[in-house]
Amino acid sequence: MDATEHESTLEHALDVAKANAKQAKLLVDHAKAALAHGDVTPERVAQLEELQRAADEDLQRVIREQ
């Protein structure tokens, strides 16, 4: 893999990690709103919050690797 390919791969990984973190936040926000209306359980919100933590950790890892 040459330097250009490596840079492109890292940029792609960063784009994916950012998109995942953004999507996870949206899911948590929507779940919290649904919880307020009684449409989801607190356990589901907790699951999605864990997903968001994982996505945020992955984003931070990718940023460190840049």
C-alpha positions in Angstrom: 0.0 0.0 0.0 1.5 3.3 -1.0 1.2 6.6 1.0 -1.7 7.8 -1.1 -3.7 4.6 -0.6 -2.9 4.7 3.2 -4.0 8.3 3.5 -7.2 7.5 1.5 -7.9 4.5 3.7 -7.5 6.6 6.9 -9.7 9.3 5.5 -12.3 6.7 4.7 -12.1 5.3 8.2 -12.5 8.7 9.7 -15.6 9.4 7.5 -17.2 6.1 8.5 -16.4 6.7 12.2 -17.9 10.2 12.1 -21.0 8.9 10.3 -21.4 6.1 12.8 -21.1 8.4 15.8 -23.6 10.9 14.3 -26.1 8.1 13.6 -25.7 6.7 17.1 -26.4 10.1 18.6 -29.5 10.4 16.5 -30.7 7.0 17.6 -30.2 7.9 21.3 -31.9 11.2 20.8 -34.9 9.6 19.1 -35.1 6.8 21.7 -35.1 9.3 24.6 -38.0 11.1 22.9 -39.8 7.8 22.4 -39.1 6.9 26.0 -40.8 10.1 27.1 -43.9 9.0 25.2 -43.7 5.4 26.5 -42.9 4.0 23.1 -39.6 2.3 24.1 -38.2 0.9 27.3 -35.4 2.4 29.5 -33.4 -0.8 28.6 -33.6 0.1 24.9 -32.3 3.6 25.6 -29.4 2.1 27.6 -28.6 -0.3 24.7 -28.4 2.6 22.3 -26.4 4.7 24.7 -23.9 1.9 24.9 -23.8 1.8 21.1 -23.2 5.6 21.1 -20.3 5.1 23.6 -18.7 2.5 21.3 -19.1 4.7 18.2 -17.6 7.7 20.1 -14.7 5.5 21.3 -14.1 4.3 17.7 -14.1 7.8 16.4 -11.5 8.9 19.0 -9.4 5.8 18.1 -9.5 6.7 14.4 -8.6 10.3 15.1 -5.6 9.2 17.2 -4.5 7.0 14.3 -4.5 9.9 11.8 
